[in-house]
Amino acid sequence: MQTNLRGRDLISDLDFSKEEVETVLDVAFDLKRKRALGQPHAYLRDKVLGLLFFFTSTRTRCSFEAGMAQLGGHAAFIESQTTQISHGDTATEIGEILGRYFDGIAIRQCDWGIGNRYLNEVANAARVPLLSMQCDVYHPPQCLADLMTIWEKKGRDLRGKKIVVSWAYASSYSKPISVPQSLILQMPRFGLDVVLAHPPEFELMPEIMDQAREQARKYKTGFDVVDSMEEGFKDADIVYAKSWGPLVNITDPAEITRVTNKYESWITDARKMALAKEDAIFMHPLPADRNIEVTDEVLDGPQSVVFDEAENRLHAQKAVMALTMA
């Protein structure tokens, strides 16, 4: 167990080593047991976490607020448009000021080409831990919850098991690429063979792809890229299929819509799930575009673990907060 996480930032998935991630999840399971048994665990009594949102949220806001309360502290919700950020407060000023008010700062800023840079600028100026609640590049809390869920469903020995991280069609908006990027970085470290499936226009960032391949080499796991949803699903133990925008290649909104609409057939349905292993699980960070991105039959079906996955956001994030802010 690694015990050197106090005061640390979590912005990139690789900010914590494999051993440190294992520590986070060991603590997360302990906190999950304590909550189930009604045992108090106020490790952050009198601590305050500032939650700064530039992007809408349901699970993230609720789980961070509930988690801080269960740890004995308080979460202060801050919506960026109701602050002076819109009138001139810089990232450095936010880091300096909020770092003096709070015991930790958590930020969700997903604007393409802006979010990750903003988080790092705030972190460089703050005297307290900076926790990402998602940016344009990474989504560490979601990925920790995903790994926790996979351990619950498939055990900790994942070597030889296959996860397909697949693009899926959605019409609601051009979604961030941070979830698939976090998955391909983190999952090889724990023995999973990764297959990334997407249409040609929906590539991930080249530097993230290089890092993912390096993690696969280091941990001796597979890493493949295919341009067929069906090929990706074949013999998968874990199906993680969600939409993301073609942001690496295209920024014009009209062109994004045109390109996205070419691939309406990329929906997770029972036929495609049947290509995976019989005991495969279906994962999605939610919210999903129902019957567009994934059918009700799959999302609400016996192979779906999306609600366990959503619950584990709470426990994984509590572990990170307890370890970094105590």
C-alpha positions as CSV (number, residue, x, y, z in Angstrom):
1,M,0.0,0.0,0.0
2,Q,1.3,3.4,-1.0
3,T,0.8,6.1,1.6
4,N,2.3,9.2,0.0
5,L,-0.8,10.7,-1.6
6,R,-1.5,13.5,0.9
7,G,-1.4,16.8,-0.9
8,R,-1.2,15.3,-4.4
9,D,-3.0,16.5,-7.5
10,L,-5.0,14.1,-9.7
11,I,-5.4,15.6,-13.2
12,S,-4.0,12.9,-15.5
13,D,-4.7,9.2,-15.1
14,L,-1.0,8.6,-15.0
15,D,-0.4,11.1,-12.1
16,F,-0.9,8.1,-9.8
17,S,1.3,5.0,-10.3
18,K,-0.3,1.6,-10.7
19,E,0.5,0.8,-7.0
20,E,-1.1,4.1,-6.0
21,V,-4.2,3.4,-8.0
22,E,-4.4,0.0,-6.2
23,T,-4.2,1.9,-2.8
24,V,-7.0,4.2,-3.9
25,L,-9.3,1.3,-4.8
26,D,-8.4,-0.7,-1.6
27,V,-9.5,2.4,0.4
28,A,-12.6,2.7,-1.9
29,F,-13.7,-0.8,-1.1
30,D,-13.2,-0.2,2.6
31,L,-15.3,3.0,2.5
32,K,-18.0,1.1,0.5
33,R,-18.1,-1.5,3.2
34,K,-18.3,1.1,5.9
35,R,-21.2,2.9,4.2
36,A,-23.0,-0.4,3.8
37,L,-22.6,-1.2,7.5
38,G,-23.5,2.3,8.6
39,Q,-20.1,2.8,10.2
40,P,-19.0,6.5,10.5
41,H,-15.8,7.5,8.6
42,A,-15.4,11.2,9.0
43,Y,-11.8,11.4,7.9
44,L,-12.2,14.9,6.5
45,R,-14.0,16.5,9.4
46,D,-14.0,20.4,9.1
47,K,-12.4,20.1,5.6
48,V,-14.0,22.0,2.7
49,L,-13.6,21.1,-1.0
50,G,-14.4,23.7,-3.6
51,L,-16.3,22.3,-6.7
52,L,-15.8,24.5,-9.7
53,F,-18.0,23.6,-12.7
54,F,-17.7,25.0,-16.2
55,F,-19.7,22.0,-17.6
56,T,-23.0,20.5,-16.7
57,S,-23.1,17.5,-14.3
58,T,-25.4,15.0,-12.5
59,R,-23.3,12.1,-11.2
60,T,-20.1,14.0,-10.7
61,R,-21.6,16.9,-8.7
62,C,-23.9,14.6,-6.6
63,S,-21.2,12.1,-5.8
64,F,-18.6,14.6,-4.8
65,E,-21.0,16.5,-2.6
66,A,-22.4,13.3,-1.0
67,G,-18.8,12.0,-0.6
68,M,-17.5,15.0,1.2
69,A,-20.6,15.0,3.6
70,Q,-20.0,11.3,4.3
71,L,-16.4,12.0,5.1
72,G,-17.4,14.6,7.6
73,G,-16.6,17.7,5.5
74,H,-18.4,20.1,3.2
75,A,-18.4,20.7,-0.6
76,A,-18.9,24.2,-1.9
77,F,-20.6,24.2,-5.3
78,I,-19.4,27.0,-7.6
79,E,-20.9,27.5,-11.1
80,S,-18.4,29.4,-13.2
81,Q,-20.9,31.7,-14.8
82,T,-22.0,33.0,-11.4
83,T,-18.5,34.0,-10.5
84,Q,-16.1,36.7,-11.6
85,I,-14.3,34.2,-13.8
86,S,-16.5,35.5,-16.6
87,H,-15.3,39.0,-15.8
88,G,-11.5,38.5,-15.5
89,D,-10.5,36.2,-12.7
90,T,-7.5,34.2,-14.2
91,A,-6.6,30.6,-13.5
92,T,-3.7,31.7,-11.4
93,E,-5.9,34.0,-9.3
94,I,-8.4,31.2,-8.8
95,G,-5.7,28.9,-7.7
96,E,-4.2,31.4,-5.3
97,I,-7.6,32.5,-3.8
98,L,-9.5,29.2,-3.6
99,G,-6.4,27.5,-2.4
100,R,-6.5,29.8,0.6
101,Y,-10.2,29.3,1.3
102,F,-10.5,25.5,0.7
103,D,-8.6,22.4,1.7
104,G,-8.9,21.0,-1.9
105,I,-10.2,22.2,-5.3
106,A,-12.0,20.1,-7.8
107,I,-12.7,21.4,-11.3
108,R,-14.7,20.2,-14.3
109,Q,-13.6,22.1,-17.4
110,C,-14.2,20.2,-20.7
111,D,-13.8,22.9,-23.3
112,W,-11.6,21.5,-26.1
113,G,-8.1,22.9,-26.0
114,I,-8.7,24.8,-22.8
115,G,-9.8,22.4,-20.0
116,N,-6.6,20.5,-19.1
117,R,-4.5,23.7,-19.4
118,Y,-6.8,25.5,-17.1
119,L,-6.7,22.8,-14.5
120,N,-2.9,22.7,-14.5
121,E,-2.7,26.5,-14.3
122,V,-4.9,26.5,-11.2
123,A,-3.0,23.6,-9.7
124,N,0.3,25.4,-10.2
125,A,-1.0,28.4,-8.2
126,A,-2.8,26.5,-5.5
127,R,-1.5,25.4,-2.1
128,V,-4.0,22.5,-1.8
129,P,-4.7,19.4,-3.9
130,L,-6.3,19.9,-7.3
131,L,-8.7,17.1,-8.3
132,S,-10.0,16.8,-11.9
133,M,-13.7,16.2,-12.2
134,Q,-13.1,15.8,-16.0
135,C,-11.3,17.9,-18.5
136,D,-11.0,17.8,-22.3
137,V,-8.2,15.2,-22.1
138,Y,-8.8,13.0,-19.1
139,H,-11.5,11.8,-16.7
140,P,-9.7,10.1,-13.8
141,P,-12.6,9.8,-11.3
142,Q,-14.7,8.0,-13.9
143,C,-11.9,5.7,-14.8
144,L,-11.2,4.8,-11.2
145,A,-14.9,3.9,-10.7
146,D,-14.8,1.9,-13.9
147,L,-11.8,-0.2,-12.7
148,M,-13.4,-0.7,-9.3
149,T,-16.5,-2.0,-11.1
150,I,-14.5,-4.3,-13.3
151,W,-12.7,-5.8,-10.3
152,E,-16.1,-6.4,-8.7
153,K,-17.5,-8.2,-11.7
154,K,-14.4,-9.9,-13.2
155,G,-11.9,-10.2,-10.3
156,R,-8.6,-8.5,-9.9
157,D,-6.7,-10.9,-12.2
158,L,-7.6,-9.4,-15.5
159,R,-4.7,-10.8,-17.6
160,G,-6.0,-12.3,-20.8
161,K,-9.3,-10.5,-20.6
162,K,-10.4,-8.1,-23.4
163,I,-12.1,-4.7,-23.0
164,V,-13.4,-3.0,-26.1
165,V,-13.6,0.8,-25.9
166,S,-15.9,1.6,-28.7
167,W,-17.3,4.8,-30.2
168,A,-21.1,4.9,-30.5
169,Y,-23.4,7.2,-32.3
170,A,-25.2,10.0,-30.4
171,S,-27.1,13.0,-31.6
172,S,-27.3,15.1,-28.5
173,Y,-24.0,16.9,-28.7
174,S,-20.3,16.4,-29.5
175,K,-19.1,14.7,-26.3
176,P,-15.6,15.0,-24.8
177,I,-13.0,12.4,-25.7
178,S,-11.7,12.2,-22.1
179,V,-13.4,9.0,-21.1
180,P,-12.0,6.7,-23.8
181,Q,-8.6,8.4,-23.4
182,S,-8.5,7.6,-19.7
183,L,-9.6,4.0,-20.3
184,I,-6.9,3.2,-22.8
185,L,-4.3,4.7,-20.5
186,Q,-5.4,3.0,-17.3
187,M,-6.7,-0.4,-18.3
188,P,-3.4,-1.9,-19.8
189,R,-1.7,-1.3,-16.4
190,F,-4.1,-3.9,-14.9
191,G,-3.6,-6.6,-17.4
192,L,-6.5,-6.0,-19.8
193,D,-6.1,-6.3,-23.6
194,V,-7.6,-3.2,-25.1
195,V,-9.3,-2.9,-28.4
196,L,-10.2,0.6,-29.5
197,A,-13.0,0.7,-32.1
198,H,-14.1,3.9,-33.9
199,P,-14.8,5.3,-37.4
200,P,-11.8,6.9,-39.1
201,E,-12.7,10.5,-38.2
202,F,-13.0,9.8,-34.5
203,E,-9.4,9.3,-33.6
204,L,-8.1,10.1,-30.1
205,M,-5.1,12.4,-29.4
206,P,-1.9,11.1,-31.0
207,E,0.1,11.7,-27.8
208,I,-2.5,9.8,-25.7
209,M,-2.4,6.9,-28.2
210,D,1.4,6.8,-27.9
211,Q,1.2,6.7,-24.1
212,A,-1.4,4.0,-24.2
213,R,0.8,1.8,-26.5
214,E,3.7,2.4,-24.1
215,Q,1.6,1.3,-21.1
216,A,0.6,-1.8,-23.1
217,R,4.2,-2.6,-23.9
218,K,5.3,-2.0,-20.3
219,Y,2.6,-4.3,-18.9
220,K,2.7,-6.8,-21.8
221,T,-0.9,-6.4,-22.8
222,G,-2.6,-6.1,-26.2
223,F,-3.5,-2.8,-27.7
224,D,-5.3,-2.8,-31.1
225,V,-7.3,-0.3,-33.1
226,V,-10.2,-1.3,-35.4
227,D,-12.7,0.6,-37.5
228,S,-15.6,-1.8,-37.0
229,M,-17.9,-2.0,-33.9
230,E,-18.6,-5.6,-34.6
231,E,-15.0,-6.5,-34.8
232,G,-14.3,-4.8,-31.6
233,F,-17.1,-6.5,-29.7
234,K,-16.0,-10.0,-30.8
235,D,-15.1,-12.2,-27.8
236,A,-14.9,-9.1,-25.5
237,D,-15.2,-9.6,-21.7
238,I,-16.0,-6.0,-21.2
239,V,-17.9,-3.7,-23.6
240,Y,-17.5,0.0,-23.0
241,A,-19.3,1.8,-25.8
242,K,-20.0,5.5,-25.8
243,S,-20.0,8.5,-28.0
244,W,-17.3,11.1,-28.4
245,G,-16.7,13.9,-30.8
246,P,-14.3,14.0,-33.8
247,L,-12.5,16.8,-32.0
248,V,-9.0,15.9,-32.9
249,N,-9.7,16.3,-36.6
250,I,-12.8,18.6,-36.9
251,T,-13.9,21.7,-35.0
252,D,-16.6,23.1,-37.3
253,P,-20.0,22.3,-35.7
254,A,-21.8,21.7,-39.0
255,E,-19.0,19.4,-40.2
256,I,-19.1,17.5,-36.9
257,T,-22.8,16.9,-37.3
258,R,-22.4,15.8,-40.9
259,V,-19.6,13.4,-40.1
260,T,-21.3,12.0,-37.0
261,N,-24.5,11.3,-38.9
262,K,-22.7,9.0,-41.3
263,Y,-22.4,6.4,-38.5
264,E,-25.9,6.0,-37.1
265,S,-25.5,2.3,-37.3
266,W,-22.9,2.4,-34.5
267,I,-25.4,1.5,-31.8
268,T,-24.9,-1.1,-29.0
269,D,-27.8,-3.5,-29.4
270,A,-28.5,-7.1,-28.5
271,R,-27.1,-8.4,-31.8
272,K,-23.7,-6.7,-31.2
273,M,-23.6,-7.7,-27.6
274,A,-24.1,-11.3,-28.7
275,L,-20.7,-11.1,-30.4
276,A,-19.0,-10.6,-27.0
277,K,-18.5,-13.4,-24.5
278,E,-21.6,-14.8,-22.9
279,D,-20.7,-13.4,-19.5
280,A,-19.6,-10.0,-20.9
281,I,-20.6,-6.9,-19.1
282,F,-21.8,-3.6,-20.7
283,M,-20.4,-0.3,-19.3
284,H,-21.2,3.3,-19.9
285,P,-20.5,6.5,-17.8
286,L,-24.0,7.9,-18.3
287,P,-26.1,9.7,-19.4
288,A,-26.6,7.7,-22.6
289,D,-28.7,8.6,-25.6
290,R,-31.2,5.8,-25.2
291,N,-32.0,3.8,-28.4
292,I,-29.5,6.0,-30.3
293,E,-26.2,5.2,-28.6
294,V,-27.4,2.0,-26.8
295,T,-30.8,0.3,-26.8
296,D,-32.9,0.0,-23.7
297,E,-32.6,-3.8,-24.0
298,V,-28.9,-3.6,-23.4
299,L,-28.8,-0.6,-21.0
300,D,-31.4,-2.1,-18.8
301,G,-30.5,-5.7,-19.4
302,P,-28.7,-8.3,-17.3
303,Q,-25.3,-7.6,-18.8
304,S,-25.4,-3.9,-17.9
305,V,-23.5,-2.8,-14.9
306,V,-24.0,1.0,-15.4
307,F,-25.7,1.7,-12.1
308,D,-23.1,-0.2,-10.1
309,E,-20.5,1.8,-12.1
310,A,-22.3,5.1,-11.2
311,E,-22.4,4.2,-7.5
312,N,-18.7,3.4,-7.5
313,R,-18.0,7.0,-8.5
314,L,-19.0,7.9,-5.0
315,H,-16.7,5.4,-3.3
316,A,-13.6,5.9,-5.6
317,Q,-13.8,9.7,-5.3
318,K,-14.2,9.4,-1.5
319,A,-11.0,7.4,-1.4
320,V,-9.1,10.0,-3.5
321,M,-10.4,12.9,-1.3
322,A,-9.5,11.0,1.9
323,L,-6.0,10.2,0.8
324,T,-5.2,13.6,-0.7
325,M,-6.9,15.9,1.7
326,A,-6.6,14.4,5.1
